[in-house]
Amino acid sequence: MATASGTIAPDKILSDMADLWVTLGKQGDGDAGVLRACSMTLIVAAEESDDPQAIGETLAALMPEHPSRAIVIRFRAGDQRSLEARVFSQCWMPFGQRRQICCEQIEITASDASLPDLPPVVLPLTVPDLPVILWCRSPRLFHLPAFSELAAIAQKVVLDSAAFGDAAAALGDMSGTVASGRSIADLSWTRLTRWRELIAQIFENRAQLAKLPMVSDILIAYRAASTPATAFYLAAWLIDGLEKIGAHARVEFRSDTGEQSGRLSLVQLSAEGSLDAIASIALADGPAAEVKTGGLVSKALLPALTDCTLMREELAIPGRDPSFERALAAAARLALS
Amino acid sequence: MSLENPFQDPLRFERRVPECAMVIFGANGDLTKRKLLPALYRLAYERRLDAGFAVLGISRTAMSDDEFREKMLASVKEFLEDSPFDADLWAAFAQGIFYMSGNFDDAALYPALDARLKEIEAARHTGGNVLFYLSAQPSQYIPIAQGLAKGSVGKGGSGWRRIVIEKPFGHDLASAQTLSTELHSAFEESEVYRIDHYLGKETVQNILALRFGNGIFEPLWNRRYVNHVQITAAESIGVEGRGSYYQEAGALRDMIQNHLSQVMATIAMEPSATFRPDSVRDERSKLLRSIRVMKPDEVLQNTVSGQYGPAHIGGEDVPGFRQEQGVKPDAQTDTYAAVTFFVDNWRWAGVPFYLRSGKRLPKRVSEIAVQFNSAPLAIFNGDETITAPNLMILRIQPEEGISLKFLSKRPGSGMTLRPVSMDFNYGSSFGERSPSAYETLLLDAIIGDATLYTRQDMVEASWKVVDAVQHVWDDTKFEFPNYAAGTWGPKAADEMLARRGHVWRQP
């Protein structure tokens, strides 16, 4: 473990990491040693107030599936330029194996004022030839003027519009970023994957698919006071899908009473003048959703997803996601209309 | 023009799964309880099945739908691996589980089955798609095929019909051809899915990814660089109450004719032009047809038959095969088989492929070891490891993964080399739970992807190779038992490799 104060020399961090591996190797059990694993560089930009333990636990849980060099940058407000760094490792012992598997973690503490100093520090710390993903956990940081230079290091920037407060503004900002050529991901879209997959699966059934062109109304309900980004995304994605087969549907958003978890609670596709919905997915309390389709009622699990689950999915897609980008543009138009 | 589902997102969603009903013949058997229902529940848990997916179990025992559901509930709870059980989800899934009793030889069963399927189709919107799964005794395969062939039940109207059968696919070439003829009386070959659960294992699938998804291995994958290949499927257990079945089968028929031949075909096949099922299967089939069929006088030089005797392992007396329940005291069954195959094509000419499988070996392990030629010149004098060959180990079970062994300089002033291992472990490198082989293969059958299933020409090709060995073994009286339980098989197996300057790897 090493600490520098005031400034950071990337060479020093790299040398500290090399020492770390020597130490880990010596700690290994006889010949078993440790196995270094790395599939990407994951940069995490967080506020100083962001729970460090929660970030650490999330990264630890991500590492077995996406072994990475993690660079966690914790920002604190301030005009004085200051940077500090330390390196350490995350190791785990796979079940039934003698050998530990370890990943590197670099933690940098920076003031807002030193944000422009960061890209030249972070760039040499990224692992050559592997993707770089930047996970920005704070909307404030995303809006800092110098943030775009840090973002330019990464192939993809992961955001969570749910943290932005105003969903319409967030979708507008993100849509503008994508239009400028940058690749981004939004965890609000990732939260929808299981819902969307369930809807897609319903219409794999030919009898149900035949009814799809009749859909004229979409109802999306949520447990929040204002329409969340997930609802806009889902509406945009459904409208886009229906338009592909020549159907045009109206969308109604509904805010449900009860616990304001921000989650979706219902999506319903109906035909004009029909009492029964063509398909509906309703989430009551608990993880099991009720799926009604063609007179059948079944259950599907739609548990609330943790940051770790969401990031696991996003890290599996290091490149651009055309479906998301299309949905983002449409959701922004819908939200801002 | 047919309507396309506009909501698919291949980047994030799993493969498309059509609506269907699955009919399980032998629904009261072990396979249904231990493997099939837990795999289906798990697929439902992962939201991989259509909402109306239905299972219709058939066996001789009289039971109501509810009694069958209760039984399956207990099985799923007992045999579900790596997944929590969700009562709500089960309750909904169980609504699609049905049962009917009947004798598979009884012609009246099939019209009744047809009627029941029509009811289920109406209630569950299964679209006329039916997957028949033969989880019955192999002797029942032909009566079931004949029953399905006679009425309309085996013929799809608006939907498809497919049939999945478990090994053994016959007990020799002639019986495999007879079985195939009977199956073809009701189903096209493209509708017959011969399941080999080894091919559903992640590592076996990963062989294709490793070979054809990377540029660095394929140039080495031939007779110029590969010295020999060892394929091992070892079991530490004995016949576990299946003595009477096993003494008619033996390791050669039970393992080498199907699982290990298929693994060998996957390791040695040529790249297919596309990853379409028939392209991949064509290449597997071509490889199996290229395995040299031994002449009778070559068999005993290139094969070893073994049978375990009693032993004392870990403070416990372990019976020999002939002492197992249901086994004849003079049984000539091979509980161990090792063979040396050669592939007569340009890529592999002269490279031995050693296949071995046995019961009561020291541990349960299945792996493929590709041994490369040693460096042509030993320039690092004074180190006994300098000639240690590079090895690529593909572990199928347990702990699926890939290891590459190579030499590295030992740190220090001298030039001393030591072998090191670079490991890729499925469980740790991708923390996601790997689907079980049955989940993969059942989903493939429902989707209509036969890539990992065995085709009749492949079955016949491997029987031709195995029959040549089996005929000689049948005419030979072996001095059994010839290895003690808990050892790596008969000494003759070591000698077989030693004749070519090779040794078995100890997994």
Contacts between the chains, C-beta under 8 A, distances in Angstrom:
chain1	res1	chain2	res2	distance
A	35	B	423	6.4
A	37	B	428	7.8
A	37	B	429	6.7
A	64	B	428	5.9
A	64	B	429	7.9
A	64	B	430	7.9
A	64	B	431	3.4
A	65	B	430	5.6
A	65	B	431	3.7
A	65	B	432	6.0
A	67	B	429	7.2
A	92	B	428	7.5
A	94	B	425	5.8
A	94	B	427	5.6
A	94	B	428	3.6
A	95	B	427	6.5
A	96	B	398	7.2
A	96	B	399	5.9
A	97	B	399	7.2
A	97	B	425	6.7
A	97	B	428	7.0
A	99	B	423	7.3
A	101	B	428	5.4
A	193	B	12	5.3
A	193	B	13	7.6
A	194	B	47	7.0
A	196	B	7	6.8
A	196	B	9	6.6
A	196	B	12	7.8
A	196	B	13	7.5
A	197	B	9	7.7
A	197	B	12	7.4
A	197	B	13	4.8
A	197	B	14	7.4
A	197	B	47	6.3
A	198	B	47	5.9
A	199	B	7	5.6
A	200	B	5	6.3
A	200	B	7	3.9
A	200	B	8	5.4
A	200	B	9	6.9
A	200	B	13	6.0
A	200	B	16	7.9
A	201	B	17	6.7
A	201	B	47	6.5
A	201	B	48	8.0
A	201	B	50	6.7
A	201	B	51	7.6
A	202	B	51	6.6
A	203	B	5	4.8
A	203	B	6	8.0
A	203	B	7	5.9
A	204	B	5	5.9
A	204	B	16	5.3
A	204	B	17	6.1
A	204	B	18	5.9
A	204	B	19	7.1
A	204	B	50	6.4
A	205	B	18	7.5
A	205	B	19	4.4
A	205	B	50	5.5
A	205	B	51	7.4
A	205	B	52	6.7
A	205	B	125	6.0
A	205	B	127	6.8
A	206	B	18	7.8
A	206	B	19	7.1
A	206	B	127	5.4
A	207	B	19	7.7
A	207	B	125	4.9
A	207	B	127	6.5
A	208	B	125	7.5
A	209	B	3	5.5
A	209	B	5	5.9
A	210	B	3	6.8
A	212	B	3	7.0
A	212	B	6	7.6
A	213	B	3	7.3
A	237	B	7	7.8
A	238	B	7	8.0
A	240	B	6	8.0
A	241	B	6	3.9
A	241	B	7	4.7
A	242	B	6	7.1
A	244	B	6	4.0
A	245	B	3	6.2
A	245	B	4	7.6
A	245	B	6	5.4
A	286	B	88	7.6
A	287	B	86	7.8
A	288	B	86	6.9
A	288	B	88	4.2
A	288	B	89	6.3
A	291	B	51	5.6
A	293	B	51	5.5
A	294	B	51	8.0
A	294	B	52	7.3
A	294	B	125	5.1
A	296	B	51	5.4
A	296	B	52	5.3
A	296	B	124	6.8
A	296	B	125	6.8
A	297	B	92	7.1
A	298	B	51	4.1
A	298	B	52	7.7
A	298	B	92	4.6
A	298	B	93	7.7
A	298	B	95	7.6
A	299	B	88	5.2
A	299	B	89	5.0
A	299	B	91	7.2
A	299	B	92	3.8
A	299	B	93	7.7
A	300	B	47	5.1
A	300	B	89	7.5
A	301	B	45	6.7
A	301	B	47	7.2
A	301	B	86	6.3
A	301	B	89	6.1
A	313	B	12	7.2
A	317	B	11	6.2
A	317	B	12	7.4
A	321	B	11	5.9
A	321	B	12	7.7
A	322	B	11	7.9
A	323	B	9	5.0
A	323	B	11	6.6
A	323	B	12	7.5
